[in-house]
């Protein structure tokens, strides 16, 4: 939400047209969701530890 709001404020400040504003607002909104999808994929395939394993304390020597 913050990315889209920031894009809209920049668009108003720079006087962008509606098409350019909509394009950049959609682009700004997609990137955080791509990060979430990548993290889910990485955990599912074992490239990242699971959330439960990450919260467990490790034994130190």
Secondary structure, 3 states (H helix, E strand, C coil): CHHHHHHHHHHHHHCCCHHHHHHHHHHHHHHHHHHHHHHHHHHHHCCCCCHHHHHCCCCCC
